[in-house]
Amino acid sequence: MVALMPPRKIGKIVISQSMYFPWVGLLEQVRLADIFVHYDDVQYTRGFFNRVQIKTAHGMKWITVPIRDLHRGQKINEVYIDDRSDWRSQHRDILRQAYVTARFRDEMLALMDRVFEQPATTLADVSKASILVMADYFGLTDGCHFLDSGTLGISGSSSQRLHDIVKTLGGNVYITGHGARNYLDHYLFEKSGIAVQYMDYQYIPYPQLHSEFTPYVTALDLVANRGREGIQVIRSTSIDWRDFADEPH
């Protein structure tokens, strides 16, 4: 049984691993979704789940959530944060200095504080909080319902599990990022009347500090430089998987 279903017609479903203060592209997925499923009961792999890039006067820099007791096959929601160092204050100080001249720096730091004030023992805890806080800041939470995949009682793996989640939630469109291109069974979804669409990222530029524009940084950069007006660049759409497959990548 699926709890906490919103009392409205469901259309578009996004299923994604939670990421620590993610890039704008993930917020664009939230904007398009009727339901956003935090897909954190899957195996953790080293990548972007616990780290993100920021721009500094000295070039690009990674900020990383330290983790402990990591072992093979561990799920994202089982990865524990290593709190033996005050990494939260370190991250806050790094961004405070990097964006010292940014118009909305204080608003950005306030968002970080909102996340860090929440109790978190796992990577999934802090990552989900960072997504929700930024989505709320940009007014994206009113049109989107958030669920955790682990609460749905749906087993399986790969395309079959993703399909079953979308079908169980009553979705008729599954929107995914580009990483699914090489493994997703598109026809499995279509047999159930579910359209598959890929994100059509627009990478809309906005004024940034420290050299030329890049979209591949934390969305905190957008907050610091544009404030709530940053919603104007969260405008990517999605396209049918066949059209996406025909595009050069």
Secondary structure, DSSP 4 states (H G I P E B T S, - for coil): ---S--SS---EEEEE---SS-BHHHHHHHHH-SEEEE--SSB--SSSSSEEEEEETTEEEEEE--EES--TT-BGGGPEE-TTS-HHHHHHHHHHHHTTT-TTHHHHHHHHHHHHTS---BHHHHHHHHHHHHHHHTT-STT-EEEEGGGTT----HHHHHHHHHHHTT-SEEEE-GGGGGT--HHHHHHTT-EEEEEE--------SSSS--S-SBTHHHHHHHGGGGGGG---EEEEHHHHHHS--
